[in-house]
Amino acid sequence: MQNNEEKTKNYIKYLEFLSRTAIALVEMPPSENIYRFIGNQLRSMAGNAVVIVCSYSEAASDLKIEFISDIGDNINEIFKKAGIDIMGISYPVDDNSRESLFQAKLLRLEGGLHALTCGKIPQNVCLLIERMAGIKEILVKGFVYNGRLFGKVAMIFREQTDPESLSIIETYINQAAVALQRKKAEEDLLSTQERCRLFFESAPDAYFITDMEGKILECNQAVKRITGYAKEDLLGKNIVEIISVVLEHRTQLVENLVKNKDGKSSGPYEFIFRKQDGTELIIELRTFPMTMDSGKSVLWVARDMTERRRFIDEIRKLAKFVYENPEPMLRVSIEGKLMYANPCSIQLLNELRCEMDKPVPKEWMPSIADSIEKTKKGMLEISVSDRLYLFEVIPIKEAGYVNLYGSDVTESKKAEKALRESEEKYRTIFEESKDVIYISTVGGKFVDINPAGMQLFGYSSREEIEGVDICMSLYADPADRQAILEECDGKGFVKDKEVVMKRKDGALLNILVTADAVRDENGKMVRLRGILKDITERRKLEKQLLQSQKMESLGQLAGGISHDFNNILTNIIGNASFLKTKISNENEIFEFINTIEEGAKHAADLTSQLLAFARGGKYNIELVDLNEIVRRTLRIIARTFTSSVSVDAEYEKDLPCVEADAGQMGQIIMNLCVNARDAMPNGGVLKISVRKVKIDFEAVSANLDAKQGEYACISVSDSGVGIDKVTIQRIFEPFFTTKELGRGTGLGLSVVYGIVKSHGGFIMVDSEINKGTTFEIYIPATEKKKTEVREKSGMELKGENELVLIVDDEKEILTLAKRILEANGYRALTAESGEKAVELFNANKSDVRLVILDMIMPRMDAMDIVNELKKIEPDANIILSTGYSQGDKAGEFNEKGINTIIQKPYNVNELLVHVKKALKKFD
């Protein structure tokens, strides 16, 4: 008993430590080197071990030492005399070492310090240090997340380390890998933002960003080159007053702003612009509505067309110089034959395989025919290789041809496309944002607020929310509103100030307020404009983080323990059942062996419950007798509940089976029983009954989740404190709990609800204050009957000298399976690794009739082994054995045609039945 209590305390201590270190990673200052931070955390975990942390460069494919804990003055002196700066060492990562870094556990490194540094430190120096430091072993593991390597940890131990500590260190290394991935993603995001800014600043056209009234908020470097005005001279001025010197052009600009307010783009239009030195330019202007942090705005793209227009005019005036035109010029007859092409067009025509007096490409004809029919200018785009040409189609109908004046618009189209994609990207981001954007008076009324604000505070219209008193109606503490006003008035703004606000229905919200002051001409603050960010869920999740990590760690621990325990139980049950075949039922030791086997089977039942907890809702559907599930659960309750709670159980004799996951059904009953116990702090009566129920039309009408038919019903009642009417409406909500802090996650009933719904069932709840609560779980019944595997006679299960290849990383299981098969007329080969299995299969491919493959294998996993065997023999007959739950992983094997699984632990008969069935199916 004392040993179990100590283990429990140790597990709790380890989980609490992991939670603290995980939170420390999340709260790590941005300026701190994350590899050094992780190294210091590991040093505190590893006792007197030396910790070395390396970063990984994907570009160089090498590791660089970023942190090393104290290694002692004597060893430092050795490095100094050898002229070695260990912090400066970096070394390449080859395929073999990369594979080792992707292992799930800390890997014991052979070859000592010399191997650790890939020979960067001389071997004699390494041996001297190992003798002086008394190094026992070196363990290494990579920081790996989602198949990506971020670095490596090496831990040098001077004494033997217990497995529990190594398990905690491995878990923390996995947590650190997630933090490294997040930091890398943040760096990539900053890089993307910088590239977008570089595109804006380096664009050849002048870019202006204004508000909806035309006030200039931002402009790029090209503005100075094109307009002559410096950026600081333009900011804050109105673009309508600056960009045109012709009155009718100003009218057009104002019309463009009206279009932008309606969310429409405008242009291209040409305007007259007067530079700072008085020079007049012809510019082509386009506008695009967009959204920024400060609100709706307009992007103005101004292109200097002066030289282009002058050049075009000269070409038209000097028609005799068409031959020298630097742009493609073509003439095509109404019938579609090429009549003329200037020299600039030759390369274009050659690529199109278009010859003089021959038909032009048929793709041109719709634009040419349309232009002739309408007797107006048309446009034609021609794409050749990686270039794009835009042709003006000018019809000369009376002459019987059209002229095509072309220009290479490749670069401008690329720029326009990039700008459009960038605009669409950022417009989408802002349109989907749920943050509140608002303008308010100092007195506490909204002047304007976006739909996200109405939704957040629960108001149905802008008129309704603009009528509320912000201070009294939306702030939980009016003093917070006053503090924001004073700070804005004092320094002009507040940023990310956290306050508690409230919805129309009274629900409280955690809000980050960012606002700045709007002042009149006298400097008096008259408005506040800003953003409200709802962080209510974030605050809730932060509180749940510690418990969530504990549950996740327990799940991983349960899965790992169950797998290892099932391997042990396979050895016990298999050998016990094999031994029973060797002695008579009358032998006095037969009962002792039978007792060993039954006890191991009971342990296997407990392991299956651990697997049900660990697999996280992945169902293994089978025919289930709920009477049996209740009895099994009550045996556990009897050992854990206090004597102040008495248990009364009733079973129905002819209860139909249900198609369900037995482990999840047990979890439902256990969760309800634990809740019932907690509702009776001073003791009471827990009643559980199982019965058959027929749901009729009336019952269906009263419950939307119900369907007509037969159900198996589990009823769990307590005589406890009961649930009030308000609370009972929320009991199935995730994270909702009425228990005091530290005594409940709020997930128990939501898990029950999810499992029941997934099985096509429904739940009924009845409760009365101080009189108790009853939960009724309804699961659809089936007419199918649960049958036990019929044990066949020894002669029926005997083999006919077939060769079976057994693949498992547990030597004892290989020995057991080989012994059972050979004793029953089979030949057997064994392999402890995937590589050995492939080698043996290839050497005996014409003789091997069946492969029994463990689903969890080291180095070369089971799916890789299957793929290699299928390459050798596509029709290879393979069945799987596993100590884990089947879940999704087995589904992957189904796609390969492998749907037979031997669940560990198994006895002699179960193994022989599966083998015989697999061989008959193959035949």
N, C-alpha and C positions, 0 to 999 in steps of 0.2 A: 504493500500500500504506500509506504514512504517513497519507494522508487518511482511509482506513477505520479505522485504529487510533485516530486522534484522535476520530473520530465515536463509536467504541465507548466510548472513555474518557469522552467527554462524556455519552453516554447513561447509563453506569453512575453518573457523578457526579450527573446529574439524578435518577435513580431513588433513589439513596441520600438525596439531599436531600428528595425527596418523602416517603420513609419516615420520616425524622427529624421533618419537620413534621407528618406524620399522627400520629405517636406523641405529639408535643407537644400536639396538639389533644386527644387522649384523656386525657393526664395534666394538662391545664390545671386549676389550682385553681378550685373552685366560686365563690370570692369575686371572681375576676377578670372584668372585662367582656370577654365573648368577642369582641365586635366590635373592641375595641382590641387584644386579643391577636392576632386575625387580621390587623389592620392592621400591627402590628409585624412579623409573619412576612412579609407581602407586601413591606414596605419593605426587608427584608433580601434579598428575591429580586429586587427591581426596580431595584437600583443607585441612580442619581441621580434616579429618577422620584419625583414627588409622588403619594402614595397617599391616597385618600379612601375611607372605609368608612362606609356608611349602614345603619341598621336599617330594617325595613319593618313598619308597623303595618297589620294586616288590617282592623281596625275603622275607622281613619281613612283608609285607603288612601293613606298618604303615606310618604315617606322622610325620615329624620332623620340628619344627619351625626353620627356617633359618634366618628370618628377622622380626623385629618389629619396627615400627616407634616410635617416641617420644610419650610416654604416660603420661608424666608429673611427676614432682618430688614427689607429694603427693602419687600417685598410686605406684610409684617405692618404696616408703618407706613402703607401706602396704605389697608389695611382700617381701621386705627384712625382715620385722618383722615376716612374716608368714613362713620364711625360704624357699621361693620358687624362683628358678632360671628359669624364664619363657623361656629363650633361650635353656634350656636343656630339655624341655618337648617334648616327642614324644608319640603318641597314636595310637592305632590300627584303621583300617578301616574295618567296617563290611559291609554286603551287602547293608543295607539301606543307610548308608552314602555314599557308593560308587556310588549308583544309583543317589543320589542327586548331586554328583560332575560331573556327565556326562550331566547335564542339559545345554541347550544352553544359558540360561540367568543367571544372578546373582540370587541366591535363598535366600529368606528371611529365616533366621534361627530362629526357635522357641526355647526357653529355655535359651537364653542369653549366657553369658560367660561360665557358667557351662556346657552347652551343647556343646559349641564350643571346649572346651578342654576335652570332654568326661569324665568329673568328676575329672580330674587331679588336678584342683584347687578347694578347698572347696567352697560349695555353699554360706556360709555366707561371705566369702571373695569376691566372685563374685558379690553378691548383694550390698555390701558396695561400690565396685568400680563402679558399674553401677549407683548408686545414686550420688556419687561424680562427676563422669564424665558426667552425664546427657545424657546417651546413649539412642538414639532414636530407632535405629535398627542395626542389624548385617546381612550383606549380604555375601554369600560365593559362590565360583565357582571354579571348577577344571581346571587345565591346561590339556586339552584333545586334542589329535591329532591322527587321523586315529584309533580311538577306543582304544587309549592307554593313561593311566593317568600318569602325570609327577609331580603333586603336587597340591597345593590348595592355594587360596587367600581368606582371610577373611578381610572384611572392616567394621569397627565400626564407625557409624555415630552419631554425636551429634545434627544434624539438618536434616531436610528433604532434600533429593537430587532430582534434576530434572531428568526426564527420559532421556533427551538428554545426560547428563553427564554419566549416567549409561550405555547408549548404546555405548558411546566412550570407556568407561572402559572395557566393555565386548569385544569389538573388539580388544583392545590392549591385553587383556588376551589371546584371540585366537592367536594373532600374537606371543605372548611370548611362547605359547605352541609349535608353529612351531620351534622357536629358541631352546627350550629345547630338542625337538626331534632331531634336527640337532646336538646339542652338544653330546647327548647320542650316536648318530650314529658315531660321530668322536671318542668317547671313545672306542666304540666296535671295530672300525677299528684298533686303536692302539693296542688293546688287541689281535686281530687276527695276526697282524704283529709280536707281541712279541712271540706268540705261534709258528709261523713259524721259528723264530730265535732260539727258545728253541729246536725245533726239529733238526735243523741243528747242534747246538752245542752239543746236547746230543746223536746224532746218534752213534752206536757202531763202525761203519766203519769210516775210515779216508776219509774226504771230502776235496778236493782241488778245488778251482775255479781259472782258468787261462785265460789269453787272448788267441787269436787264434794262437799265436806264442809259447805258453807254459809258459809264464811268470806267476808266482804264484801271485794271487791277494788276496786270502782269503783262510783260512783253519779252521777246527773245532778242538775241544779239543782232539778228538781221535787221531789226527795226532801225538801229543806228546807221547801218550801211545804206538802207533804202531811203529813209526819211531825213537823215541828218540830225534827228533829235536824239539826245541821250535818254536813257531809260528814266532817270530821275526827273527829267523835264516833262515826261508824259504821264507818269503815275498820278492818278487822282483827277486827270482832266477828262473831258467828254470827247469821245472819238468822233461824234457827229460834227463838232465844231472844228476839229483838227484835220480830218481826212479830206475834206472837199472845200473848194473855193467857189463852187457853182451852186446857186440856191436850189435848183431842181434836183441836183445830186444829193443835197442834204435831205430833201423830202424823201428820196428813195431810201436813204439810210434809215430814216425814222420808220419807214414802212417795213424795212428789214427787221428792225427791233420788235415791231408788233408781231411779225411772223415768228420770231424766235420765242416770244412769250407764249405763243400757241404751240411751241415745240417743233416748229418747222425750220428747216435749213433754207438758205437763200443764196442766189448767185449761180454762175458767176456774173458780176456786173463790172463795168469799167467806169472809173471815176477820175477826175482831175485832182491831183494832190500837189500842194506847194511845199517843197522842202524848206528846211530852216534857212538856207541861203537864197530862197526866192525861186529856185528852179522848179518848173512844173513838170510833173510826171503823169504818165497814164498808168494806172494800176488796175489789176483785175482783182476783184474782191469777192470772197465767199464768206458766209457766216454759218455757224453750227451751234445750236443750243446745247448746253451741257450743264452738269451739276457738279459743284465743288463743295468743300467743307463749309464755306461761307454762304452757300445757297445756290440758286439758279444763276447761270452766267452764260456768256456768249463767247465763242472762239471766232476771231476774225482772221482770215488768211489773206494777206495782201501780196500780190505778185507784181513786180515791176514789169509792165508790158511796153514801156516807152520805146525801147530799142527794137523790140519785136514788131511793134506797129509801124515804126518808121521804116524798118527793113521791108516789111510787106508792101507798104506804100511805094517804096522805090521800085520794087520788083514789078508792081502793076504798072507804074509809069514807064518803066523801061522793059516793056514786053519783049523787045528784041533780044534782051539778055536772058531770056528764059533758059537758054542752054547752060548758063552759068549758075542757075539757081541751086543753092546747096541742099534744098529739100526736094524730095521726089515729086515730079510732075508728070501726069499721064493724060492721054486723050483716048477715049474709047467711043466707038460708034454705037448708035442706037441698037444695032444688031449684036453688040457685045464683042467686037474685034478690036484689038489694040492697034491704035493709029499712030501714036507718038509716045516716046518716053525720053526724058532728059537723062544726061549721063549719071546723075545721082541715083536714078532708079534702076540702073543696070543690075547691080548686085541683088537688089530686092527681087527683080523679075527673074534672074537666074535661079534664085532659091525657090521661086514659085513655079519654075519651068514654064514661064509664059513668054511667047515669042511674038515678034512684030507680025501684024496681019493675021494673027491666030486668035481664037477665042480666049478671053480672059477667064480666070477661075469662076465657076458657076456660083460660088458663094457671094461674088460681088454683085450679081445681077439684080437681086431684089432692091438693094439701095439705089442702083442706077435707074432701074425702071420706075421706082417710086418718085425719084427726083424729076425725071422726064415727065411723068404723068401730072405731077403737081406744079411743074414749072417753078420750082423753088430749090434753094440750096439744101442739100442733104449731107449726111455724114456717113463715113465708112471706116470701120476699124479693120486693119490687116495685121495679123500676128505672124511673124517669121522668126524662127529660132527663138532667141530670148528677147527679141525686140518687138515693140508695139508701135505701129504707125497709125495716125489719125488723118484721114483724107476728107477734105471738103469736096463735095460733089456739086459742080456748077453746071446746070443743064444749058446747052446752046441748041435748043430744039430746032430752030430754023436751019441750023447748019448740019443737023443730024448727028450730033455727038455730045459728049459731056467731058468737061475738064475735071481732073482730079488733082487737087493741090494738097500734098501730104506733108506731114511733119512727124518726126520721131518723138513720141510722148512717153517713152519707156520710163524715164526717170521721174517725170511728174506724176505718172500714174502710180508708180511704186510709192512715191511720197504720199499721194492722196490715199492710197489703200492703207498705208501704215497709219496715217492720221485717223482714218475712218475706223480702223480696227481698234486703235488706242482709245478713240472717243467712245466707241461702243462698249469697250471693256469697262471703262471707268463709269459710263452712264449706268451700266447694269449694276455695278457695285453700289452706286448711290441709290438707285431706284429700289434695290432689295434691302437696303439698310433699314433696320428697325429703330434706329436712334431718333429721338425727338428733336426737331429743329423749331425754334420759337423766337418771337420778339414780344417783349412785354413792357408795360409802363412801370415806372418806379413805384407807382401806387398799388400795383398788384393785379393788373388786368392784361390778358393776352391781346396783343395787337394782331398777331398771326401765329399759327401753329400748324404743323403738317399732320397728315392723317395718322402717322405713327403715334403722335401725341394723343390724339383722340382715342385711339385704340388702347394705348398704355393706361390712360387714366379712366377709361370706361365711359366716355361720353359719345353720344351718337351723332353729333353735328358740331361744326365749327362755331355756330352761333351759341350753342349751349355751353361749350367750354370757355368761350370768350366772355361769358357772363359770370363766371365763378370768380371768387376772391382767391387769388393764388396763395396768399399767405395763410389764410384761415382754412381753406378747403383742400389744398394739396400738400401742405407741409404738416408732418406729424408734430413738429415743434416749430412754431412761428419764429422762434429766435434764430433758427438756421437761415431763414429767408432774410432776416435783418442783417445777419453776419455777412451774407453774400453781397447785399447792397453796399454795406460799409466797405468791404474789401474792393469791390469794383470801383466805388467812388474814390477810394484811396490810391490804388495802383493801376486802375484801368481794367482789370480782368481778374477772374478766378479760373483755375484749371483743375479739373478732376477732384472737386471738393465733394466728399461723400456725405449725403444727407439721407434721412428717412422721409419718404413722401407717402401719400395714400391715394388709393383709387376712389372713385365715386361710391363703390360699395363698402369702403372702409378698409379693404385689404392693404397691408403695408408693403412698400417697395423700397429697395435699396437703390439709390440713384447717384451717379456721378454727374456733377454739374460743372460745365465749362461755359463761361459767359464773359462778354466784354461790354464796357459801357459805351453808349452812344450819347454824345454831348451836343448841345446847341452851340450857337455862335459865341455865346458868353462862357462856354466851358462847363455849363451846368449839365449834370447827367439827367437825361430825359427818357432813356430807353435802356433796356437790357436785351441783348440778343445772344443766343447761345445754343448749346446742345445738351440734352439730357440722355444719359446712357443707363439703361436698366441693367443692374448687376445683381438683381435679387437671386436668380438661379445660381450665379457664380458663388455668392456667399453661402447658399445652401450646400452647394457641392463641396466647397472648402471644408465645411463642418463634417461632411460625410466621407471625406477623403481617408481619414485614419481608419475608420471602420471598414471601408471598401477594400483597403489594402490588406487589412487583416484577413478578410474573407477570401480574397484572392490567394494569399499565401497559404491559407489553410486548404483551399481547394487543390493547389499544386502539391502540397505536402500529402494530402489524402490520396491523390492519384498516384504519386510516386510510391508511397508505402504500399498501396493496394497491388500495384504491379509486382513489386518485389515479393510481397507476401503471397500472392497467387503462385509465383514460381516455387516458393517453399512448399505451399500446400499441394501443388501438383506432384512434387516429389513424395510427400507423405502419403497422399491419397492413392497415387499411382502404385507405389511400392506396397502399400497395405492391401489394395485390391489384388495386386499380382501375387502377393504372398498367400492370399486366401485361395487362389486357384491351385496352389501347390499342396494344400493340406485338406483333410476331410472336415466336413461340418461337425463331426463328432469329436475332433481333436480338442483337448481342453484349452489350447491357446487360441482356438478360432474366435471365441467370444472376445478375448483381449484384443485381437487384431481388428475385429469388427468395431469394438469401442473406439479404437484409435481412428479408424476410418470415419465413423460417425462424428467424432469430435472435430476432426479436420473439416468435414463437410459443414459443421456448424460455424467454424471459423470462416469458411468460404462464404457462407451467407452474410456474415458480418462484413466481409471484404466487399461483397457486392453492394452493400449499403453505402460503404465509403465511395465506391465507384459512382453510385447514383448521385452522391453529393458532388463529386469532383467533375463530372462530365457536363454540368451546367445546362441541363435541359435538353440534351440530345436523347431522343427516345429510342428504346429497344422494345418494340411492340411484340407482345406474346399473349397467349391466353392466360388470364390471371384469375385466381380464386380470391376474392376480397376477404373471405373468412380467414384464409391462411395469412394474408398480409396483416390483418388486425391482430391475430394471435402472435405473430412474430414481433410486431411493434410493441405489444403489451409486455412481452418478455423483457424488452429493453427498458420500458418504463418502470417495471417492477424493480429494476436494479438502480434506478436513478431518482425516482420520485420519493419524497419523504413519506413517512407512514401516516402523516396527518391527512393525506389525500387517499381516499379509498376508491378503488376502480371496480365498476360493475359492467360486465360485457354480456351481450346477447348475440347469438349467431343464428342464421337461417339455414336449415338443413339442405334444402334444394336450391340454394342460391345459384343463379346462372353466372357463367364466367363473363368477364369483360376483356376486350382487346386493349391492352394498356402496357405501360412500362411499370414493372413491378416496383422498381426502386423509387420511381416518382410517386406511386400510390402510397408507399410507405412514408415518403417525405410529407405528403398531405396529412396523413393521420398524425405523424409526429408533431408537425407544426401546430395542428389544432389542439393536440393534447397539452403541449407546452403552454400555449396561450390559456387554455382552461386552468392549468395549474397556477399560472401567474394571476389569474382572476380570483383565486381562492387563497389569499396570503395566510389566512388563519385555518386552512384546511377545509375539506368538504368532500363532495361525492362527484366523481367523474364517471359518466355513463357513456358507453359506446355500444351501438347496435348496428347490425348489418341485416338488411332485408331486401326483398324483391318488391319493386313498385311498378305499377302500370300507369303511365301518364296519359290522361285522356284529353279531349278537346278543351274542357274547362280549365284544366291545369295549364295547358299551352297558352290559353288566352290570358292567364294571369302572369305568365313569365315569358318574355320574348326570347329567351335563350333556350327554352324547352321545345322539344318535338315529341309528337305522339309515339308511343312505343314502350317497351319494357326497359327498366333501369335497375341497376344495383345501387342501393342507397346506403351510405355510411352516415350515421348520426352521432355527433359528439356533443354532449351536454355537460354543463358544469353548474354548480350551485353558488356561483360567485357574485361579484359586485354588479354585473350587468353592464350594458352599453346604452347611453342616452340616444335619443332620436337624431340629434345633430351629428354626433360622432359616427353613428352607424352608416350614415351616407358616405363616409370617406374611408372606411376601414380597409378597402381594397386598393386605395391609392398608394403608389410606391412612395416609400419613405415617411408615410404618415404613421405616427405611433402615439399612444397615450402613456407609454411607459416613461419613467424618469430617465434622465440622461445616463447613458452607459449601460442601460438594461434592455435596449431594443433597437433594432436597425430600421423597423418599419417596413421590412421586406417580406416577413413571414406570410401574411395573408395575401399580399400581391403575388407571391410565388404560387400559393395555393390556387388563386384565381386563374393565373396563367396556365398552370398544369391542367386544371379542370376544363378550361375553354379549349385547350389544345387537344383534349380527348373527346371533344364534342359534348361535354356535359355542362351542368349548371349548378349554382349554389343558392340555397335558401338560408336566411338568417332570421332568428327570432330571439329577442332579448327583452328583459324587464329589469329595471334598476333594483338591485339588492335581492333579486330572485334567480338570476343566472341567465345563461346564454346557450342557445342550441344552434349548431351549424349542421346542415344537411347537404351532403355531397352526392349528386346524381351522375352516374357514369352509364352510358348506353350499354345494355346487355347484348350478348350474342348467343345464337343457338349452337355455336360450335362447342364441342366438349373437350376439356383438357384431358389428355392421355399421357401416361408415363411412357418413357422409352422402353419398349418391350425387350427384355434381355433374351437374346437368342442363345441357342445351345452352342457349345464350343465347336461342334462340327460345322454349324452354319457360318460361324465367324472365322473359321480357319482360312488361312491364305493358301495359295497354290504356287508357292515359291516365287511370288512377284517381288521385284526389287523396289524398295521404298527409300528415298533420300530424305533424311531428317535434318532440318537446319534450325539451330537454336544456339544462343550465346551462353546458355546455362549448361555446363557439362553434365550435372546430375540428371537434368531432364533428357538430354541426349542418351545417356546410359539407360535410363528407365524406359524410354520409348523403344530403343533398340532391343532391349531385353524382352519387352512385351511382344513386339512384332516377331522376333525370331522364335519365341516360344510358341507362337501360333501360326507357323507355317510360312512366314515371310522372310525375305532377306533384307538387310538394312545397311545403308551407308549413313555416316553422320558428318556434319560440318558445323564448326563453331563460328564461322564467319561467312559473309556473302561471297568473298573471293574464292574461298575453298569450295562453297556450294556450286558456284559456276564451273569451277575446274572439274569437280567430280561429275557434274551433270553432263558436261561436254565429253568427258572420257567414257561415260556409260549411257549416252543419250538413246541408244537403240534398245537398252535393257531397262532403264528406269521407268516404272509404270506410274509412280506417284511421288510428289514432293510435299512434305509437311513443313511449312515455313512459319517461323515465329514472326508476328507482325512488327515487333520492335527489335531491331538489330542495330548494333553499333557500326560506325564508319559508313558502311554501305547499307542503306536502309532497305526495308522489305520491298518497296515499290521498284527501287533500282534493281534488286535481285530478280524480281518478276520480269522486268523488261529485258534483262540479259538472258534469262532462261527462254523467254518467248522468241528472242532473236535466234537462239540455237534450235528451238523446236516450237513453232507457233501453236501447236496443239498440246503443249505440256500440261499435264494434269496436276494442279496445285491446289492444296487446301491450306488454310491459315490456322495458326494457334495463337491465342493471345490471353494475357492476364488483364488487359484493359477492357473497358466497355467498347462495343463495336462502333456505334456512332457514325460520324461522317467518314472516318478513315476507312472503314470497311466498304463504304459506298464507292470510294475511289477504286477499290479492287474489283467491285462488281462490274465496272466498265471494262475491265480486262477479262471478264468471263469467270472470275473467281468469286463464288458466292457461298462456299462451304467454310465454316469456321468452327474449330474446336475451342471451346471456352475453357481456359484454365481456371481452377484445377480440374483434371479429369481422372477417371479410374480406368481400369483395364477394359471393361466392357464398352465404355463410351468411346475410347480410342479405337477399338476394333470395329465398332458399328460405323463410325465416321469413315474409317479406311475402306471397309467393305462397300459402303454406299458410294464412295467416290470412285472406286474401281468399277463398280457395276455401271455407274453413270457414264464413265469413260468408254466402257465396252459398248 
